[in-house]
Amino acid sequence: MSLPTRQIGGHKAAINNPRVSEEAKEHSRRAIDELESQPETEETRAGYDEDKDEVRQNAGYKATLKNPNVSQEAKDRAQEILEERDAL
């Protein structure tokens, strides 16, 4: 799934949310039209994949910190990596 597809999904959710103002819904309609008119580029796709991979890695490191079956050494390393990434 590409980044524009995710953005479009968020805008569609806003349009269908009864707590969202009509002004915001109209903004989302315009944003969807604009996003759908833009072709997906390899650069856009590559940036999305890189972000997604780091998010998943960070989730794994955070899980390591809470797992009682993981050594303290591994937990310390995971903590270091998360701190380097400002992910805590």
CNS distance restraints for C-alpha pairs under 8 A (distance, minus, plus):
assign (resid   1 and name CA) (resid   5 and name CA) 6.32 0.50 0.50
assign (resid   1 and name CA) (resid   6 and name CA) 7.10 0.50 0.50
assign (resid   2 and name CA) (resid   6 and name CA) 6.47 0.50 0.50
assign (resid   2 and name CA) (resid  40 and name CA) 7.88 0.50 0.50
assign (resid   2 and name CA) (resid  45 and name CA) 6.20 0.50 0.50
assign (resid   2 and name CA) (resid  48 and name CA) 7.01 0.50 0.50
assign (resid   3 and name CA) (resid   7 and name CA) 6.25 0.50 0.50
assign (resid   3 and name CA) (resid  44 and name CA) 7.36 0.50 0.50
assign (resid   3 and name CA) (resid  45 and name CA) 7.03 0.50 0.50
assign (resid   3 and name CA) (resid  48 and name CA) 5.93 0.50 0.50
assign (resid   4 and name CA) (resid   8 and name CA) 6.03 0.50 0.50
assign (resid   4 and name CA) (resid  35 and name CA) 6.23 0.50 0.50
assign (resid   4 and name CA) (resid  36 and name CA) 7.85 0.50 0.50
assign (resid   4 and name CA) (resid  40 and name CA) 7.77 0.50 0.50
assign (resid   5 and name CA) (resid   9 and name CA) 6.18 0.50 0.50
assign (resid   6 and name CA) (resid  10 and name CA) 6.34 0.50 0.50
assign (resid   7 and name CA) (resid  11 and name CA) 6.35 0.50 0.50
assign (resid   8 and name CA) (resid  12 and name CA) 6.13 0.50 0.50
assign (resid   8 and name CA) (resid  31 and name CA) 7.77 0.50 0.50
assign (resid   8 and name CA) (resid  32 and name CA) 5.57 0.50 0.50
assign (resid   8 and name CA) (resid  35 and name CA) 7.11 0.50 0.50
assign (resid   9 and name CA) (resid  13 and name CA) 6.20 0.50 0.50
assign (resid  10 and name CA) (resid  14 and name CA) 6.35 0.50 0.50
assign (resid  11 and name CA) (resid  15 and name CA) 6.27 0.50 0.50
assign (resid  11 and name CA) (resid  25 and name CA) 7.91 0.50 0.50
assign (resid  11 and name CA) (resid  28 and name CA) 5.00 0.50 0.50
assign (resid  11 and name CA) (resid  29 and name CA) 7.28 0.50 0.50
assign (resid  11 and name CA) (resid  31 and name CA) 7.49 0.50 0.50
assign (resid  11 and name CA) (resid  32 and name CA) 6.80 0.50 0.50
assign (resid  12 and name CA) (resid  16 and name CA) 6.36 0.50 0.50
assign (resid  12 and name CA) (resid  28 and name CA) 7.23 0.50 0.50
assign (resid  12 and name CA) (resid  29 and name CA) 7.93 0.50 0.50
assign (resid  12 and name CA) (resid  32 and name CA) 7.97 0.50 0.50
assign (resid  13 and name CA) (resid  17 and name CA) 6.12 0.50 0.50
assign (resid  14 and name CA) (resid  20 and name CA) 6.31 0.50 0.50
assign (resid  14 and name CA) (resid  24 and name CA) 7.75 0.50 0.50
assign (resid  14 and name CA) (resid  25 and name CA) 6.34 0.50 0.50
assign (resid  14 and name CA) (resid  28 and name CA) 7.08 0.50 0.50
assign (resid  15 and name CA) (resid  20 and name CA) 7.23 0.50 0.50
assign (resid  15 and name CA) (resid  24 and name CA) 7.93 0.50 0.50
assign (resid  15 and name CA) (resid  25 and name CA) 4.85 0.50 0.50
assign (resid  15 and name CA) (resid  26 and name CA) 7.90 0.50 0.50
assign (resid  15 and name CA) (resid  28 and name CA) 6.72 0.50 0.50
assign (resid  15 and name CA) (resid  29 and name CA) 7.50 0.50 0.50
assign (resid  20 and name CA) (resid  24 and name CA) 6.40 0.50 0.50
assign (resid  20 and name CA) (resid  25 and name CA) 6.68 0.50 0.50
assign (resid  21 and name CA) (resid  25 and name CA) 6.26 0.50 0.50
assign (resid  22 and name CA) (resid  26 and name CA) 6.12 0.50 0.50
assign (resid  23 and name CA) (resid  27 and name CA) 6.31 0.50 0.50
assign (resid  24 and name CA) (resid  28 and name CA) 6.24 0.50 0.50
assign (resid  25 and name CA) (resid  29 and name CA) 6.26 0.50 0.50
assign (resid  26 and name CA) (resid  30 and name CA) 6.34 0.50 0.50
assign (resid  27 and name CA) (resid  31 and name CA) 6.16 0.50 0.50
assign (resid  28 and name CA) (resid  32 and name CA) 6.08 0.50 0.50
assign (resid  29 and name CA) (resid  33 and name CA) 6.37 0.50 0.50
assign (resid  30 and name CA) (resid  34 and name CA) 6.28 0.50 0.50
assign (resid  31 and name CA) (resid  35 and name CA) 6.05 0.50 0.50
assign (resid  32 and name CA) (resid  36 and name CA) 5.96 0.50 0.50
assign (resid  33 and name CA) (resid  37 and name CA) 6.32 0.50 0.50
assign (resid  34 and name CA) (resid  38 and name CA) 6.67 0.50 0.50
assign (resid  40 and name CA) (resid  44 and name CA) 6.55 0.50 0.50
assign (resid  40 and name CA) (resid  45 and name CA) 7.14 0.50 0.50
assign (resid  41 and name CA) (resid  45 and name CA) 6.32 0.50 0.50
assign (resid  42 and name CA) (resid  46 and name CA) 5.94 0.50 0.50
assign (resid  43 and name CA) (resid  47 and name CA) 6.21 0.50 0.50
assign (resid  44 and name CA) (resid  48 and name CA) 6.36 0.50 0.50
assign (resid  45 and name CA) (resid  49 and name CA) 6.24 0.50 0.50
assign (resid  46 and name CA) (resid  50 and name CA) 6.22 0.50 0.50
assign (resid  47 and name CA) (resid  51 and name CA) 6.33 0.50 0.50
assign (resid  48 and name CA) (resid  52 and name CA) 6.11 0.50 0.50
assign (resid  49 and name CA) (resid  53 and name CA) 6.10 0.50 0.50
assign (resid  50 and name CA) (resid  54 and name CA) 6.39 0.50 0.50
assign (resid  51 and name CA) (resid  55 and name CA) 6.25 0.50 0.50
assign (resid  52 and name CA) (resid  56 and name CA) 6.28 0.50 0.50
assign (resid  53 and name CA) (resid  57 and name CA) 6.14 0.50 0.50
assign (resid  54 and name CA) (resid  58 and name CA) 6.05 0.50 0.50
assign (resid  55 and name CA) (resid  59 and name CA) 6.24 0.50 0.50
assign (resid  56 and name CA) (resid  60 and name CA) 6.33 0.50 0.50
assign (resid  57 and name CA) (resid  61 and name CA) 6.33 0.50 0.50
assign (resid  58 and name CA) (resid  62 and name CA) 6.14 0.50 0.50
assign (resid  58 and name CA) (resid  82 and name CA) 6.68 0.50 0.50
assign (resid  58 and name CA) (resid  87 and name CA) 6.98 0.50 0.50
assign (resid  59 and name CA) (resid  63 and name CA) 6.17 0.50 0.50
assign (resid  60 and name CA) (resid  64 and name CA) 6.24 0.50 0.50
assign (resid  61 and name CA) (resid  65 and name CA) 6.54 0.50 0.50
assign (resid  61 and name CA) (resid  78 and name CA) 5.14 0.50 0.50
assign (resid  61 and name CA) (resid  79 and name CA) 7.44 0.50 0.50
assign (resid  61 and name CA) (resid  81 and name CA) 7.94 0.50 0.50
assign (resid  61 and name CA) (resid  82 and name CA) 7.13 0.50 0.50
assign (resid  62 and name CA) (resid  66 and name CA) 6.84 0.50 0.50
assign (resid  62 and name CA) (resid  78 and name CA) 7.29 0.50 0.50
assign (resid  62 and name CA) (resid  79 and name CA) 7.92 0.50 0.50
assign (resid  62 and name CA) (resid  82 and name CA) 7.84 0.50 0.50
assign (resid  63 and name CA) (resid  67 and name CA) 6.17 0.50 0.50
assign (resid  64 and name CA) (resid  70 and name CA) 6.61 0.50 0.50
assign (resid  64 and name CA) (resid  74 and name CA) 7.50 0.50 0.50
assign (resid  64 and name CA) (resid  75 and name CA) 6.04 0.50 0.50
assign (resid  64 and name CA) (resid  78 and name CA) 6.86 0.50 0.50
assign (resid  65 and name CA) (resid  70 and name CA) 7.93 0.50 0.50
assign (resid  65 and name CA) (resid  75 and name CA) 5.13 0.50 0.50
assign (resid  65 and name CA) (resid  78 and name CA) 6.88 0.50 0.50
assign (resid  65 and name CA) (resid  79 and name CA) 7.17 0.50 0.50
assign (resid  70 and name CA) (resid  74 and name CA) 6.49 0.50 0.50
assign (resid  70 and name CA) (resid  75 and name CA) 6.86 0.50 0.50
assign (resid  71 and name CA) (resid  75 and name CA) 6.37 0.50 0.50
assign (resid  72 and name CA) (resid  76 and name CA) 6.04 0.50 0.50
assign (resid  73 and name CA) (resid  77 and name CA) 6.30 0.50 0.50
assign (resid  74 and name CA) (resid  78 and name CA) 6.16 0.50 0.50
assign (resid  75 and name CA) (resid  79 and name CA) 6.10 0.50 0.50
assign (resid  76 and name CA) (resid  80 and name CA) 6.27 0.50 0.50
assign (resid  77 and name CA) (resid  81 and name CA) 6.31 0.50 0.50
assign (resid  78 and name CA) (resid  82 and name CA) 6.19 0.50 0.50
assign (resid  79 and name CA) (resid  83 and name CA) 6.13 0.50 0.50
assign (resid  80 and name CA) (resid  84 and name CA) 6.16 0.50 0.50
assign (resid  81 and name CA) (resid  85 and name CA) 6.30 0.50 0.50
assign (resid  82 and name CA) (resid  86 and name CA) 6.05 0.50 0.50
assign (resid  82 and name CA) (resid  87 and name CA) 5.03 0.50 0.50
assign (resid  82 and name CA) (resid  88 and name CA) 6.08 0.50 0.50
assign (resid  83 and name CA) (resid  87 and name CA) 6.17 0.50 0.50
assign (resid  83 and name CA) (resid  88 and name CA) 6.35 0.50 0.50
